[in-house]
Amino acid sequence: MPEKNAIVLLAEIRDLKQQLKEKEQELSALLATQKDSVLENKYCNNALSAEEITRYSRQVLVPEIGIDGQALLRNAKVLVVGAGGLGCPASVYLASSGVGQLTIVDYDEVELSNLHRQILHSEDDINRPKVESAYDKLHSINRSIKVIPLKLHVDSDSIKKLLGSNKYDVVVDGTDNVATRYLLNDACVLNGIPLVSGSALQLEGQLTVYNYKGGPCYRCLFPVPPPPETVTSCGDGGVLGPVPGIIGVLQALETIKIITNSPGVLSGRLLLFDGSRTKFRDIKLRPRNTECNMCGDDPVIKDLVDYEQFCGAAAHDKVINIDILENKEHVNVEEFSKKLGKRLVLDVRPVIQFQMCGLPKSYNFPYDCIDKQENLEKLRHLIKEENSDLKDVYVICRRGNDSQRAVRKLKENLSDLPVKFFSVKGGLQEFSRKIDPDFPVF
Ligand SMILES: Nc1ncnc2c1ncn2[C@@H]1O[C@H](COP(=O)(O)OP(=O)(O)OP(=O)(O)O)[C@@H](O)[C@H]1O
């Protein structure tokens, strides 16, 4: 038999996957047509089919759910925004609990660094759209519900279309940036939909429900976006996988409680999870602000706005890259790599990131404390010693934002030295992409 090469095998696998998908769609359609006749099973309460009774028996037995609660779940429509660390665990439990229609939205593709916490995605899914991989897993967990995967960036226009085309019962915020948080809040207030909000960073997580039965909305508590320096993403600060896992699962729990009209929904309260001590704390939030611009008695905001602009630099800087230096103060990675080993390189990432991986012969001066007197003295010494006959100092960080801020600070504080500071465009991520893929991206 002639040997097959990898490309032929891959093409065959793709065809088989496509065939499998088509068969699954056929099966779903068949199950959907059978559902009505199954509902007429002479042994069953008509609200649930025999299959539903068996599948959901363990939760139907819970007094707060019962047959009526399960029927409410089947008729419910939930929108999950973000198929990442929070959205994955949330949607696993929403799908397995039998939420009838689950729409899952994300614009991103699966990366290796997602897999430690984004439990719907696996190694085979790397570079696939997250929503496709989420669809496959959710569909295989529960074929009797409708899962709708949408690969798109949720912004003011797309959320209007989304909420206009379906009457969602709950929106779950599984995103990681301030702009989308405000956007989802405002869209939910305008459409009268409860918003289940969560966040996780390092070993800590938070959870609350906004806009539920007269409770506060996000803007009641945070009328203005936070200062950019207080916003840390998982990409910068890190996160331990089980923490978003716990918060995402609790988002599913609150969603189920809302749909089934169960008591004790986490509205007007904020749950704080501290994973380092395995402790939960529950704090009372201020009630709805009657003067809130969004949900107050006389709201000022009557339509969605431009949230990237509203949040400014506090918006995700994965999306918005800052550009605060003049062109001549930048150097691209191609030019930079030619100078590597011949010029002084300052890596301004946090210590832990530098310990994880760094360029040879680079020095770590974290941006946060680069202008402390002792660090400036060390730098002054280093530049004089190491750079006696060299005039350029290259400053690099993860994505090319902090390096620009650092160049500004260095120019202000070391203006007496006869050197020029350059920020490396796109940072180490760009270096890894264009120059040396052996440098780990994260
Ligand atoms: N406006 C938006 N529209 C659609 N999806 C969004 C939006 N904002 C954020 N997301 C998605 O929400 C998810 C959040 O996931 P998570 O917080 O685990 O971080 P990540 O972006 O996947 O990873 P990392 O921060 O480590 O790079 C991401 O998949 C992201 O693409």
PDBQT file of the ligand as one rigid body, heavy atoms in Angstrom, charges set to zero:
ROOT
HETATM    1  N1  LIG A 501     -16.315  42.155  23.240  1.00  0.00    +0.000 N 
HETATM    2  C1  LIG A 501     -16.126  40.839  23.167  1.00  0.00    +0.000 A 
HETATM    3  N2  LIG A 501     -16.795  40.096  22.264  1.00  0.00    +0.000 NA
HETATM    4  C2  LIG A 501     -16.605  38.770  22.177  1.00  0.00    +0.000 A 
HETATM    5  N3  LIG A 501     -15.762  38.093  22.973  1.00  0.00    +0.000 NA
HETATM    6  C3  LIG A 501     -15.066  38.776  23.891  1.00  0.00    +0.000 A 
HETATM    7  C4  LIG A 501     -15.207  40.188  24.036  1.00  0.00    +0.000 A 
HETATM    8  N4  LIG A 501     -14.369  40.608  25.008  1.00  0.00    +0.000 NA
HETATM    9  C5  LIG A 501     -13.739  39.506  25.463  1.00  0.00    +0.000 A 
HETATM   10  N5  LIG A 501     -14.141  38.410  24.796  1.00  0.00    +0.000 N 
HETATM   11  C6  LIG A 501     -13.698  37.024  24.986  1.00  0.00    +0.000 C 
HETATM   12  O1  LIG A 501     -13.830  36.708  26.366  1.00  0.00    +0.000 OA
HETATM   13  C7  LIG A 501     -12.899  35.679  26.680  1.00  0.00    +0.000 C 
HETATM   14  C8  LIG A 501     -12.280  36.007  28.007  1.00  0.00    +0.000 C 
HETATM   15  O2  LIG A 501     -11.480  34.916  28.356  1.00  0.00    +0.000 OA
HETATM   16  P1  LIG A 501     -10.293  34.976  29.377  1.00  0.00    +0.000 P 
HETATM   17  O3  LIG A 501     -10.586  36.006  30.403  1.00  0.00    +0.000 OA
HETATM   18  O4  LIG A 501     -10.093  33.618  29.921  1.00  0.00    +0.000 OA
HETATM   19  O5  LIG A 501      -9.041  35.518  28.565  1.00  0.00    +0.000 OA
HETATM   20  P2  LIG A 501      -8.369  35.245  27.141  1.00  0.00    +0.000 P 
HETATM   21  O6  LIG A 501      -8.501  36.510  26.382  1.00  0.00    +0.000 OA
HETATM   22  O7  LIG A 501      -8.881  34.008  26.491  1.00  0.00    +0.000 OA
HETATM   23  O8  LIG A 501      -6.881  34.892  27.513  1.00  0.00    +0.000 OA
HETATM   24  P3  LIG A 501      -5.624  35.735  27.972  1.00  0.00    +0.000 P 
HETATM   25  O9  LIG A 501      -6.118  36.938  28.744  1.00  0.00    +0.000 OA
HETATM   26  O10 LIG A 501      -4.869  34.778  28.805  1.00  0.00    +0.000 OA
HETATM   27  O11 LIG A 501      -4.918  36.106  26.719  1.00  0.00    +0.000 OA
HETATM   28  C9  LIG A 501     -11.883  35.615  25.554  1.00  0.00    +0.000 C 
HETATM   29  O12 LIG A 501     -12.055  34.408  24.844  1.00  0.00    +0.000 OA
HETATM   30  C10 LIG A 501     -12.212  36.822  24.682  1.00  0.00    +0.000 C 
HETATM   31  O13 LIG A 501     -12.002  36.583  23.320  1.00  0.00    +0.000 OA
ENDROOT
TORSDOF 0
